[in-house]
Amino acid sequence: MPILQVFQRGHFCFKVELPRARFLIGRSSECDLCLPDAEISRKHAEIFFENNY
């Protein structure tokens, strides 16, 4: 299973497994990874896999 490693200012914070083909990151509680930071959009980024990549 793919793993996303999260760093802030060059320092490792945590890692998250990406269990599905689409993974949404942002401030919104609807996101798979919710980051409570005013500088991040409600729906900031999406990671998705196509053809197993």
N, CA, C and O atoms as a Maestro MAE file, in Angstrom:
{
 s_m_m2io_version
 :::
 2.0.0
}

f_m_ct {
 s_m_title
 :::
 protein
 m_atom[212] {
  # First column is atom index #
  i_m_mmod_type
  r_m_x_coord
  r_m_y_coord
  r_m_z_coord
  i_m_residue_number
  s_m_chain_name
  s_m_pdb_residue_name
  s_m_pdb_atom_name
  i_m_atomic_number
  :::
  1 25 0.847 -1.179 0.000 1 A "MET " " N  " 7
  2 3 0.000 0.000 0.000 1 A "MET " " CA " 6
  3 2 0.894 1.244 0.000 1 A "MET " " C  " 6
  4 15 1.873 1.299 0.744 1 A "MET " " O  " 8
  5 25 0.567 2.236 -0.823 2 A "PRO " " N  " 7
  6 3 1.356 3.473 -0.851 2 A "PRO " " CA " 6
  7 2 1.267 4.224 0.479 2 A "PRO " " C  " 6
  8 15 0.259 4.151 1.181 2 A "PRO " " O  " 8
  9 25 2.327 4.939 0.808 3 A "ILE " " N  " 7
  10 3 2.388 5.720 2.044 3 A "ILE " " CA " 6
  11 2 2.802 7.153 1.703 3 A "ILE " " C  " 6
  12 15 3.761 7.375 0.964 3 A "ILE " " O  " 8
  13 25 2.069 8.114 2.252 4 A "LEU " " N  " 7
  14 3 2.391 9.531 2.114 4 A "LEU " " CA " 6
  15 2 3.114 9.971 3.383 4 A "LEU " " C  " 6
  16 15 2.585 9.809 4.483 4 A "LEU " " O  " 8
  17 25 4.311 10.523 3.242 5 A "GLN " " N  " 7
  18 3 5.045 11.057 4.383 5 A "GLN " " CA " 6
  19 2 4.880 12.572 4.386 5 A "GLN " " C  " 6
  20 15 5.112 13.229 3.371 5 A "GLN " " O  " 8
  21 25 4.482 13.122 5.523 6 A "VAL " " N  " 7
  22 3 4.210 14.552 5.646 6 A "VAL " " CA " 6
  23 2 5.351 15.221 6.413 6 A "VAL " " C  " 6
  24 15 5.718 14.804 7.511 6 A "VAL " " O  " 8
  25 25 5.900 16.272 5.797 7 A "PHE " " N  " 7
  26 3 6.982 17.046 6.403 7 A "PHE " " CA " 6
  27 2 6.532 18.496 6.529 7 A "PHE " " C  " 6
  28 15 5.757 18.984 5.706 7 A "PHE " " O  " 8
  29 25 7.012 19.175 7.548 8 A "GLN " " N  " 7
  30 3 6.764 20.608 7.687 8 A "GLN " " CA " 6
  31 2 8.104 21.288 7.941 8 A "GLN " " C  " 6
  32 15 8.803 20.979 8.907 8 A "GLN " " O  " 8
  33 25 8.445 22.215 7.060 9 A "ARG " " N  " 7
  34 3 9.725 22.935 7.132 9 A "ARG " " CA " 6
  35 2 10.905 21.971 7.241 9 A "ARG " " C  " 6
  36 15 11.846 22.202 7.999 9 A "ARG " " O  " 8
  37 25 10.834 20.886 6.467 10 A "GLY " " N  " 7
  38 3 11.926 19.931 6.399 10 A "GLY " " CA " 6
  39 2 11.965 18.897 7.507 10 A "GLY " " C  " 6
  40 15 12.867 18.059 7.533 10 A "GLY " " O  " 8
  41 25 11.003 18.936 8.427 11 A "HIS " " N  " 7
  42 3 10.974 17.990 9.543 11 A "HIS " " CA " 6
  43 2 9.799 17.029 9.378 11 A "HIS " " C  " 6
  44 15 8.671 17.440 9.105 11 A "HIS " " O  " 8
  45 25 10.089 15.748 9.548 12 A "PHE " " N  " 7
  46 3 9.058 14.718 9.428 12 A "PHE " " CA " 6
  47 2 7.999 14.920 10.505 12 A "PHE " " C  " 6
  48 15 8.332 15.117 11.673 12 A "PHE " " O  " 8
  49 25 6.712 14.872 10.116 13 A "CYS " " N  " 7
  50 3 5.596 15.010 11.061 13 A "CYS " " CA " 6
  51 2 4.883 13.680 11.287 13 A "CYS " " C  " 6
  52 15 4.737 13.226 12.422 13 A "CYS " " O  " 8
  53 25 4.439 13.060 10.185 14 A "PHE " " N  " 7
  54 3 3.721 11.796 10.295 14 A "PHE " " CA " 6
  55 2 3.609 11.157 8.925 14 A "PHE " " C  " 6
  56 15 3.971 11.760 7.915 14 A "PHE " " O  " 8
  57 25 3.105 9.932 8.898 15 A "LYS " " N  " 7
  58 3 2.858 9.261 7.622 15 A "LYS " " CA " 6
  59 2 1.440 8.717 7.612 15 A "LYS " " C  " 6
  60 15 0.865 8.412 8.657 15 A "LYS " " O  " 8
  61 25 0.883 8.600 6.402 16 A "VAL " " N  " 7
  62 3 -0.495 8.163 6.207 16 A "VAL " " CA " 6
  63 2 -0.514 7.133 5.084 16 A "VAL " " C  " 6
  64 15 0.072 7.351 4.024 16 A "VAL " " O  " 8
  65 25 -1.189 6.011 5.320 17 A "GLU " " N  " 7
  66 3 -1.383 5.036 4.249 17 A "GLU " " CA " 6
  67 2 -2.457 5.551 3.299 17 A "GLU " " C  " 6
  68 15 -3.423 6.182 3.727 17 A "GLU " " O  " 8
  69 25 -2.284 5.282 2.021 18 A "LEU " " N  " 7
  70 3 -3.257 5.696 1.003 18 A "LEU " " CA " 6
  71 2 -4.026 4.453 0.558 18 A "LEU " " C  " 6
  72 15 -3.629 3.792 -0.401 18 A "LEU " " O  " 8
  73 25 -5.122 4.130 1.245 19 A "PRO " " N  " 7
  74 3 -5.807 2.856 1.023 19 A "PRO " " CA " 6
  75 2 -6.718 2.790 -0.198 19 A "PRO " " C  " 6
  76 15 -7.191 1.707 -0.544 19 A "PRO " " O  " 8
  77 25 -6.973 3.906 -0.853 20 A "ARG " " N  " 7
  78 3 -7.902 3.873 -1.989 20 A "ARG " " CA " 6
  79 2 -7.322 4.625 -3.179 20 A "ARG " " C  " 6
  80 15 -6.289 5.286 -3.072 20 A "ARG " " O  " 8
  81 25 -7.992 4.514 -4.296 21 A "ALA " " N  " 7
  82 3 -7.492 5.087 -5.549 21 A "ALA " " CA " 6
  83 2 -7.536 6.615 -5.566 21 A "ALA " " C  " 6
  84 15 -6.841 7.238 -6.368 21 A "ALA " " O  " 8
  85 25 -8.338 7.226 -4.698 22 A "ARG " " N  " 7
  86 3 -8.458 8.690 -4.640 22 A "ARG " " CA " 6
  87 2 -8.303 9.117 -3.189 22 A "ARG " " C  " 6
  88 15 -8.951 8.552 -2.308 22 A "ARG " " O  " 8
  89 25 -7.455 10.106 -2.927 23 A "PHE " " N  " 7
  90 3 -7.172 10.554 -1.566 23 A "PHE " " CA " 6
  91 2 -7.160 12.077 -1.572 23 A "PHE " " C  " 6
  92 15 -6.343 12.691 -2.260 23 A "PHE " " O  " 8
  93 25 -8.063 12.689 -0.809 24 A "LEU " " N  " 7
  94 3 -8.230 14.143 -0.798 24 A "LEU " " CA " 6
  95 2 -7.598 14.749 0.459 24 A "LEU " " C  " 6
  96 15 -7.770 14.236 1.565 24 A "LEU " " O  " 8
  97 25 -6.865 15.848 0.267 25 A "ILE " " N  " 7
  98 3 -6.164 16.530 1.356 25 A "ILE " " CA " 6
  99 2 -6.649 17.974 1.431 25 A "ILE " " C  " 6
  100 15 -6.775 18.640 0.404 25 A "ILE " " O  " 8
  101 25 -6.921 18.461 2.643 26 A "GLY " " N  " 7
  102 3 -7.332 19.847 2.825 26 A "GLY " " CA " 6
  103 2 -7.827 20.116 4.229 26 A "GLY " " C  " 6
  104 15 -7.685 19.275 5.116 26 A "GLY " " O  " 8
  105 25 -8.413 21.295 4.435 27 A "ARG " " N  " 7
  106 3 -8.946 21.675 5.751 27 A "ARG " " CA " 6
  107 2 -10.309 21.073 6.037 27 A "ARG " " C  " 6
  108 15 -10.665 20.884 7.201 27 A "ARG " " O  " 8
  109 25 -11.071 20.769 5.011 28 A "SER " " N  " 7
  110 3 -12.444 20.296 5.172 28 A "SER " " CA " 6
  111 2 -12.490 18.948 5.895 28 A "SER " " C  " 6
  112 15 -11.626 18.093 5.699 28 A "SER " " O  " 8
  113 25 -13.511 18.779 6.730 29 A "SER " " N  " 7
  114 3 -13.696 17.490 7.416 29 A "SER " " CA " 6
  115 2 -14.072 16.391 6.428 29 A "SER " " C  " 6
  116 15 -14.016 15.210 6.772 29 A "SER " " O  " 8
  117 25 -14.453 16.761 5.205 30 A "GLU " " N  " 7
  118 3 -14.770 15.780 4.164 30 A "GLU " " CA " 6
  119 2 -13.507 15.136 3.581 30 A "GLU " " C  " 6
  120 15 -13.595 14.113 2.902 30 A "GLU " " O  " 8
  121 25 -12.350 15.717 3.838 31 A "CYS " " N  " 7
  122 3 -11.092 15.215 3.272 31 A "CYS " " CA " 6
  123 2 -10.631 13.951 3.998 31 A "CYS " " C  " 6
  124 15 -10.952 13.731 5.166 31 A "CYS " " O  " 8
  125 25 -9.881 13.138 3.283 32 A "ASP " " N  " 7
  126 3 -9.304 11.939 3.885 32 A "ASP " " CA " 6
  127 2 -8.209 12.314 4.878 32 A "ASP " " C  " 6
  128 15 -8.037 11.653 5.902 32 A "ASP " " O  " 8
  129 25 -7.476 13.371 4.570 33 A "LEU " " N  " 7
  130 3 -6.462 13.906 5.481 33 A "LEU " " CA " 6
  131 2 -6.806 15.365 5.730 33 A "LEU " " C  " 6
  132 15 -6.660 16.205 4.842 33 A "LEU " " O  " 8
  133 25 -7.262 15.663 6.938 34 A "CYS " " N  " 7
  134 3 -7.672 17.020 7.304 34 A "CYS " " CA " 6
  135 2 -6.509 17.713 8.011 34 A "CYS " " C  " 6
  136 15 -6.030 17.243 9.043 34 A "CYS " " O  " 8
  137 25 -6.056 18.844 7.442 35 A "LEU " " N  " 7
  138 3 -4.958 19.624 8.007 35 A "LEU " " CA " 6
  139 2 -5.503 20.978 8.450 35 A "LEU " " C  " 6
  140 15 -5.802 21.819 7.602 35 A "LEU " " O  " 8
  141 25 -5.641 21.211 9.751 36 A "PRO " " N  " 7
  142 3 -6.239 22.453 10.257 36 A "PRO " " CA " 6
  143 2 -5.258 23.624 10.202 36 A "PRO " " C  " 6
  144 15 -4.691 24.025 11.218 36 A "PRO " " O  " 8
  145 25 -5.073 24.159 9.007 37 A "ASP " " N  " 7
  146 3 -4.138 25.267 8.794 37 A "ASP " " CA " 6
  147 2 -4.826 26.276 7.881 37 A "ASP " " C  " 6
  148 15 -5.274 25.921 6.791 37 A "ASP " " O  " 8
  149 25 -4.911 27.517 8.315 38 A "ALA " " N  " 7
  150 3 -5.619 28.554 7.557 38 A "ALA " " CA " 6
  151 2 -5.020 28.801 6.172 38 A "ALA " " C  " 6
  152 15 -5.707 29.327 5.296 38 A "ALA " " O  " 8
  153 25 -3.760 28.434 5.957 39 A "GLU " " N  " 7
  154 3 -3.118 28.653 4.659 39 A "GLU " " CA " 6
  155 2 -3.420 27.539 3.659 39 A "GLU " " C  " 6
  156 15 -3.022 27.629 2.498 39 A "GLU " " O  " 8
  157 25 -4.114 26.501 4.093 40 A "ILE " " N  " 7
  158 3 -4.452 25.371 3.225 40 A "ILE " " CA " 6
  159 2 -5.909 25.501 2.797 40 A "ILE " " C  " 6
  160 15 -6.767 25.837 3.614 40 A "ILE " " O  " 8
  161 25 -6.192 25.240 1.539 41 A "SER " " N  " 7
  162 3 -7.562 25.300 1.016 41 A "SER " " CA " 6
  163 2 -8.416 24.201 1.640 41 A "SER " " C  " 6
  164 15 -7.899 23.216 2.165 41 A "SER " " O  " 8
  165 25 -9.745 24.392 1.571 42 A "ARG " " N  " 7
  166 3 -10.650 23.349 2.078 42 A "ARG " " CA " 6
  167 2 -10.402 22.035 1.357 42 A "ARG " " C  " 6
  168 15 -10.357 20.975 1.981 42 A "ARG " " O  " 8
  169 25 -10.244 22.107 0.059 43 A "LYS " " N  " 7
  170 3 -9.886 20.928 -0.741 43 A "LYS " " CA " 6
  171 2 -8.616 21.308 -1.491 43 A "LYS " " C  " 6
  172 15 -8.673 21.830 -2.604 43 A "LYS " " O  " 8
  173 25 -7.482 21.045 -0.879 44 A "HIS " " N  " 7
  174 3 -6.188 21.575 -1.314 44 A "HIS " " CA " 6
  175 2 -5.516 20.727 -2.390 44 A "HIS " " C  " 6
  176 15 -4.968 21.260 -3.355 44 A "HIS " " O  " 8
  177 25 -5.561 19.411 -2.223 45 A "ALA " " N  " 7
  178 3 -4.856 18.534 -3.165 45 A "ALA " " CA " 6
  179 2 -5.546 17.175 -3.218 45 A "ALA " " C  " 6
  180 15 -6.224 16.754 -2.281 45 A "ALA " " O  " 8
  181 25 -5.347 16.514 -4.341 46 A "GLU " " N  " 7
  182 3 -5.902 15.169 -4.515 46 A "GLU " " CA " 6
  183 2 -4.800 14.274 -5.081 46 A "GLU " " C  " 6
  184 15 -4.109 14.637 -6.034 46 A "GLU " " O  " 8
  185 25 -4.655 13.110 -4.479 47 A "ILE " " N  " 7
  186 3 -3.730 12.103 -4.993 47 A "ILE " " CA " 6
  187 2 -4.590 10.998 -5.573 47 A "ILE " " C  " 6
  188 15 -5.497 10.497 -4.909 47 A "ILE " " O  " 8
  189 25 -4.310 10.618 -6.804 48 A "PHE " " N  " 7
  190 3 -5.084 9.532 -7.397 48 A "PHE " " CA " 6
  191 2 -4.171 8.644 -8.214 48 A "PHE " " C  " 6
  192 15 -3.114 9.064 -8.686 48 A "PHE " " O  " 8
  193 25 -4.606 7.412 -8.367 49 A "PHE " " N  " 7
  194 3 -3.829 6.411 -9.086 49 A "PHE " " CA " 6
  195 2 -4.584 6.002 -10.340 49 A "PHE " " C  " 6
  196 15 -5.794 5.775 -10.306 49 A "PHE " " O  " 8
  197 25 -3.862 5.912 -11.436 50 A "GLU " " N  " 7
  198 3 -4.422 5.437 -12.699 50 A "GLU " " CA " 6
  199 2 -3.522 4.332 -13.225 50 A "GLU " " C  " 6
  200 15 -2.297 4.460 -13.219 50 A "GLU " " O  " 8
  201 25 -4.121 3.270 -13.671 51 A "ASN " " N  " 7
  202 3 -3.361 2.151 -14.234 51 A "ASN " " CA " 6
  203 2 -2.284 1.662 -13.272 51 A "ASN " " C  " 6
  204 15 -1.163 1.356 -13.680 51 A "ASN " " O  " 8
  205 25 -2.641 1.591 -11.975 52 A "ASN " " N  " 7
  206 3 -1.744 1.119 -10.909 52 A "ASN " " CA " 6
  207 2 -0.546 2.026 -10.658 52 A "ASN " " C  " 6
  208 15 0.438 1.590 -10.061 52 A "ASN " " O  " 8
  209 25 -0.610 3.292 -11.106 53 A "TYR " " N  " 7
  210 3 0.479 4.244 -10.840 53 A "TYR " " CA " 6
  211 2 -0.070 5.491 -10.193 53 A "TYR " " C  " 6
  212 15 0.687 6.414 -9.891 53 A "TYR " " O  " 8
  :::
 }
 m_bond[211] {
  # First column is bond index #
  i_m_from
  i_m_to
  i_m_order
  :::
  1 1 2 1
  2 2 3 1
  3 3 4 2
  4 3 5 1
  5 5 6 1
  6 6 7 1
  7 7 8 2
  8 7 9 1
  9 9 10 1
  10 10 11 1
  11 11 12 2
  12 11 13 1
  13 13 14 1
  14 14 15 1
  15 15 16 2
  16 15 17 1
  17 17 18 1
  18 18 19 1
  19 19 20 2
  20 19 21 1
  21 21 22 1
  22 22 23 1
  23 23 24 2
  24 23 25 1
  25 25 26 1
  26 26 27 1
  27 27 28 2
  28 27 29 1
  29 29 30 1
  30 30 31 1
  31 31 32 2
  32 31 33 1
  33 33 34 1
  34 34 35 1
  35 35 36 2
  36 35 37 1
  37 37 38 1
  38 38 39 1
  39 39 40 2
  40 39 41 1
  41 41 42 1
  42 42 43 1
  43 43 44 2
  44 43 45 1
  45 45 46 1
  46 46 47 1
  47 47 48 2
  48 47 49 1
  49 49 50 1
  50 50 51 1
  51 51 52 2
  52 51 53 1
  53 53 54 1
  54 54 55 1
  55 55 56 2
  56 55 57 1
  57 57 58 1
  58 58 59 1
  59 59 60 2
  60 59 61 1
  61 61 62 1
  62 62 63 1
  63 63 64 2
  64 63 65 1
  65 65 66 1
  66 66 67 1
  67 67 68 2
  68 67 69 1
  69 69 70 1
  70 70 71 1
  71 71 72 2
  72 71 73 1
  73 73 74 1
  74 74 75 1
  75 75 76 2
  76 75 77 1
  77 77 78 1
  78 78 79 1
  79 79 80 2
  80 79 81 1
  81 81 82 1
  82 82 83 1
  83 83 84 2
  84 83 85 1
  85 85 86 1
  86 86 87 1
  87 87 88 2
  88 87 89 1
  89 89 90 1
  90 90 91 1
  91 91 92 2
  92 91 93 1
  93 93 94 1
  94 94 95 1
  95 95 96 2
  96 95 97 1
  97 97 98 1
  98 98 99 1
  99 99 100 2
  100 99 101 1
  101 101 102 1
  102 102 103 1
  103 103 104 2
  104 103 105 1
  105 105 106 1
  106 106 107 1
  107 107 108 2
  108 107 109 1
  109 109 110 1
  110 110 111 1
  111 111 112 2
  112 111 113 1
  113 113 114 1
  114 114 115 1
  115 115 116 2
  116 115 117 1
  117 117 118 1
  118 118 119 1
  119 119 120 2
  120 119 121 1
  121 121 122 1
  122 122 123 1
  123 123 124 2
  124 123 125 1
  125 125 126 1
  126 126 127 1
  127 127 128 2
  128 127 129 1
  129 129 130 1
  130 130 131 1
  131 131 132 2
  132 131 133 1
  133 133 134 1
  134 134 135 1
  135 135 136 2
  136 135 137 1
  137 137 138 1
  138 138 139 1
  139 139 140 2
  140 139 141 1
  141 141 142 1
  142 142 143 1
  143 143 144 2
  144 143 145 1
  145 145 146 1
  146 146 147 1
  147 147 148 2
  148 147 149 1
  149 149 150 1
  150 150 151 1
  151 151 152 2
  152 151 153 1
  153 153 154 1
  154 154 155 1
  155 155 156 2
  156 155 157 1
  157 157 158 1
  158 158 159 1
  159 159 160 2
  160 159 161 1
  161 161 162 1
  162 162 163 1
  163 163 164 2
  164 163 165 1
  165 165 166 1
  166 166 167 1
  167 167 168 2
  168 167 169 1
  169 169 170 1
  170 170 171 1
  171 171 172 2
  172 171 173 1
  173 173 174 1
  174 174 175 1
  175 175 176 2
  176 175 177 1
  177 177 178 1
  178 178 179 1
  179 179 180 2
  180 179 181 1
  181 181 182 1
  182 182 183 1
  183 183 184 2
  184 183 185 1
  185 185 186 1
  186 186 187 1
  187 187 188 2
  188 187 189 1
  189 189 190 1
  190 190 191 1
  191 191 192 2
  192 191 193 1
  193 193 194 1
  194 194 195 1
  195 195 196 2
  196 195 197 1
  197 197 198 1
  198 198 199 1
  199 199 200 2
  200 199 201 1
  201 201 202 1
  202 202 203 1
  203 203 204 2
  204 203 205 1
  205 205 206 1
  206 206 207 1
  207 207 208 2
  208 207 209 1
  209 209 210 1
  210 210 211 1
  211 211 212 2
  :::
 }
}
